Amino acid sequence: MITPAEANHSHIPEHDHDKCVSEALDTAVQLCVVRGVQLTPIRQKVLELIWESHKAVKAYELLDRLKPLMDAAKPATIYRALDFLIEQGLIHRVESLNAFVGCICSAHQHEQLLLICNNCQEVEERAAPEVMQALSQEIKLADFIVHSKAIEIHGVCAKCNETMSESRR
């Protein structure tokens, strides 16, 4: 089996998504204990809902899915949980979609390169150290102070590209 850090997404045949989710949730619990912050039941449920797939999910979609489980859930409930999960590095905000996706390497601070498939909507997180290093050098040359750094690239993932190529044959 492969870990979430080794597998980028569920379109990889040997990707065990149940294990991926389980490891992400276990990591979240461990990190919150070490950091002395509380992963409340609502925060944990929001994290679980985000990890249901590798597709970015919008806040109101999360609210719709949380409502049947917690009738008192309001938009503020979701946004507070999302803010906490982002602050702890457990999820990423996909700015171009105004949505959220689980972080596959939340155990350490990192910059993000997100590949977003316009066809299946899956978001693949990549470390891309060479890209990030080159970007950091350019930022330093510009004497620019960074508040956050994420690169989002929209296109077609390998699985969808393969499916489209097969349908053209």
Stockholm file with secondary structure:
# STOCKHOLM 1.0

chainA/1-169         MITPAEANHSHIPEHDHDKCVSEALDTAVQLCVVRGVQLTPIRQKVLELIWESHKAVKAYELLDRLKPLMDAAKPATIYRALDFLIEQGLIHRVESLNAFVGCICSAHQHEQLLLICNNCQEVEERAAPEVMQALSQEIKLADFIVHSKAIEIHGVCAKCNETMSESRR
#=GR chainA/1-169 SS CCCTTTCCCTTSTTCCHHHHHHHHHHHHHHHHHHHTCCCCHHHHHHHHHHTTSSBCBCHHHHHHHHTTTCTTCCHHHHHHHHHHHHHTTSEEEEGGGTEEEECTTTTSCCCEEEEEETTTCBEEEECCHHHHHHHHHHHHHTTCCCSCCEEEEEECCHHHHHHHHHHHC
#=GC SS_cons         CCCTTTCCCTTSTTCCHHHHHHHHHHHHHHHHHHHTCCCCHHHHHHHHHHTTSSBCBCHHHHHHHHTTTCTTCCHHHHHHHHHHHHHTTSEEEEGGGTEEEECTTTTSCCCEEEEEETTTCBEEEECCHHHHHHHHHHHHHTTCCCSCCEEEEEECCHHHHHHHHHHHC
//
